[in-house]
Structures are given as C-alpha cells and as structure tokens.
Amino acid sequence: MASGGGFIEWIIQLTTPLRDSSEDPSTRAVAGQMLGYAISQTGRQREAWRAILDALELLVEEDPQWGWFSLTTLAVLAYRRGSEASVVRHWVERYDAITPRPTPEITAARAWIRVGIDPLSQPADALDLVRTAPTLSGPPSDVANYEAMLGATAWLLDDSRTALTHLGRAIDLMRKGGPANMTNALMALAQIQMDVGDFDAVEQTGRVMVDLAATVRHAFAGEHGYEVGARAAAVRGQVDLAREMCAKGLSALEGVEYQVLEVTNLVTRAYLAFAERDAQGAWDALRPLFGNDGEPLHPHMSYREIGLYVVTAVRAGLLEELRPVVDLAEKRLVQAGPRLRLQLARAQAQLAGDDAEPFHRAATADPAASQWPFELACARLEYGAWLRRRQRSRDARAELQAASQAFVRMGARPWADFAATELRAAGVTAAGPARSAWANLTGQEREVVRLAAAGMTNREIGASLFLSARTVSTHLYKAYPKLGVASRTQLRDLVPEDR
C-alpha cells in the first residue's frame, strides 16, 4: 500500500504523542487535527477518518475555527471514499450550532462540504459564491486553504476556469509557505488540467509532484505524480513512457483506500490500451467503473466517465452490461450539472441505434461542452462515425474534421489517428492529421517555448517550471530547429492561440 514518507511521517510521529498524552485539551485537539490531515495525504484513508473524527470531538469545545478546517478534511475523505455523507452532515450540524457568525473562510468551507458530500447537486448559490468570493489577505496558509476550497468546489460545480483560478492562487501561496502541503492541491490541479485538455500542463504538474516527493520524501505524492504523468503520456500516444510511469505509479497506488483514485487509475489504463489499439484491453480496464446492477464504483467520478465507459464497451463489441448502467444514470443525473449531462448523452447515443441523433447533438451542441475540449472532440468523433455509417458523408466530415483538428491541437495522437481513419472512410483523402511543428515538440519544450514567447527570461521560466536556467536554454536549443526558427523573437507567431 502507498504510504507517506519523510516530512509527512515526521508530522505523524510528532503529533501522535501530543494528541494521546498532552494534559492540555487545546493541544490535544490541534495535534489531533494536524495528525488527521497528515494521514489524509497518504493511502491510509480509514486511519485518517478515525483521527479526524477524534479531533472533531475535541475541537468542538476547544477551537471551533480549527474544527471547521477538520470538517473540510472529513468531507474530502468522504468524497474520496464515496460514502459516509451522513456522518459529515451530523458534524456540520454540531458546528453550525456554535458558529453564529461565519467568517469568509468558514463560508467557503461550508460550500465545499455541502457540494463534496452531494456532488450530483448543483446549488446555484454555491456556484455564485465561488465566482464572486472576495480575495482575502492574511496568513498565506489560511488564504491558501480558502482558495483551495473554493477551487475544489468550483470543480465539482463544473466551472473549470474558476477552479483553475482559485487553485492557482492556492498553490502560489503554498509555495511561499513550504512545499509539503501542496500535494492535495496539485492532485486537484492535475485533474482539472486533464479536464480542459492541457496535457502539457498535466505533464508538468506530475513532474512537480515527483520532484516534491523527492524533496520532502513523500512517497504518496511521487506515486500519484507518476500516475498523472502516465495519463498525459497515454493520451499523447507516448506508449513506452506511459508504461514506464504506470509501473512506478499505478502499481504502487493499488490498494489505497479511496475510490476516486481507483477510478482515475482505471481511466489511465484504458487510455494506454487505446493508444496501443487494444479495444478489449481498454474495456477490461474500465469494466470495474460500474457493477452489473449499474451501481457506480464512485457515485460521482464514475459518472464523469460514463461516456468513455459505454463507447469503449461498444468498440469492444460488448453491449450486454450497458443498459442497467445507463438506466440507473438516467434516474440519478436528472439534476446533475452540464458535464454529467453531456457524458450521459454520449452514453445514450451508443444505445439508441438509428434514433441516436438527438443524443449526439445534445453531447456536441451545448455551449458548455467547450469547457472540456477532449471530451467534446470524442463526442464529435462518435457523432461523425454514426453519420458516416448512415451514408451522410457530408455531415460526417464536418464533425470528424472538427474532432481531428481538436485532437491534433491538444496533441492526442492516438485519437487524431482514429479520427483520420474515419475521415478517410468518409471520403477525405488526406493521409492523416497534419503534424504541426508545435505538435512535434515534447511537452516540456512546449511549456518552455510558450513562456519564452510570452517574453519571460530563461531564469524566470526556470523559476516557473522548477528548472535551471541552463535546462531551459537546452530545451530552447532543441526546439528552435523543430520550429524552423533561429531565435526567441520569432516564437510569438508560432505558439497556438489557445496556449
């Protein structure tokens, strides 16, 4: 089982005797809170759950402000496990009773807890809060926690841009206060970057997590960083690199005690199988996302992948397990946010046969779909393939070309190749998706070039990407001939607008 190491284990060893032996109730309470939070950054989620419950009992009398911080950690654990929402609600009621005038930090905590334990809901007031919440001043650690809670809440409410803004602020503040507490925020950041199709940024975040793990000897952060890197490499078709990172990350993370990470691991394995053109392997990876009765492995994250789940089963020639999954999803996602509705439409389209067009349109025409460009491109690929099979080649080409261009722009080469195959079948004679000079760069080279094009010096780029100025110079030296330029002054016109 993955476990913490170094700094995290030091915190655990330091706070355990204080919690258990101190004669001062306040000391025991705060030590218990710190202990539970430290354990929550390892794979030992059940142990963290018990420690946080013990801390909450002490803090309700000694320090309710710290108690709300513990409550947010309890809600994180409940979300990761996909259970125990009623326990969290019980503690919220107790703390509400003794918190008549909540601070902005507590208001943000309440919003995260409320949405975290009921992620299929979309309360409008919570969405308004994350979009209009004031920027606070104060101790960096307190403000960082506030921003992280707002970012996590925005992510659950399907507002990826707002989530990235808040998490970016949180991580900047965490860097100033020391790197040890960045793990959870970086995990969330990588997920959102994956959602918005910025695979270069995903790779960079995974690398930061691995470097962080080496700095503070935090094994769990490193294992997760490798898993993040494997996901980005698989989507970009870097099969050997993805396998290497899977061996370092996914195998170590097996057996951790929360379902959210299990879902992301399954999806990473499916992406790798798809990149290897192994339809059956992709389905074997995703099969555990739902049970035979349609029940999801995780009540929220599984539904975020229901479109991928159903499409992968269809490509593998397996349909018998899909109807209970989709039927149950139709009942549960009535009030869900836009992303889950789009995913459900993709799934429904696969089972509707000749009557699938309304579902395909629902999955591709909603303006909200642009927040998740990779998923939108997949939906357009599926719609185009459906149109082509019904001899509607002109309509099919429009959808397939849009999908192909999006995949090429994001660097998702296996999907771009699949779209090119469908385009040829629809009468487009191009040999495959165009390989732009930008797509020929490595992920790290793209990040360096993007910042250099924005006017940053090598030293500034290095500080942003955790690289030395010499390494930045090396990346630029390798990138120039690939781009056909001789100096950084020529870079601005070569960086795609969406970067």
Secondary structure, DSSP 8 states (H G I E B T S, - for coil): -----THHHHHHHHHHHHHHH-S-HHHHHHHHHHHHHHHHTSS-HHHHHHHHHHHHHHHHHH-HHHHHHHHHHHHHHHHHHT--HHHHHHHHHHHHTT-SS--HHHHHHHHHHHHHT-TT---HHHHHHHHH-----S-HHHHHHHHHHHHHHHHHTT-HHHHHHHHHHHHHHHHHH-GGGGHHHHHHHHHHHHHTT-HHHHHHHHHHHHHHHHHHT-HHHHHHHHHHHHHHHHHTT-HHHHHHHHHHHHHHHTT-S-HHHHHHHHHHHHHHHHHTT-HHHHHHHHGGGB-TTS-BSSTTHHHHTHHHHHHHHHHTT--TTHHHHHHHHHHHTTT--HHHHHHHHHHHHHHSGGG-HHHHHHHHH-GGGGGSHHHHHHHHHHHHHHHHHTT-HHHHHHHHHHHHHHHHHHT-HHHHHHHHHHHHHTT---SSS---TGGGS-HHHHHHHHHHHTT--HHHHHHHHT--HHHHHHHHHHHHHHHT-SSGGGSGGGS-TT-
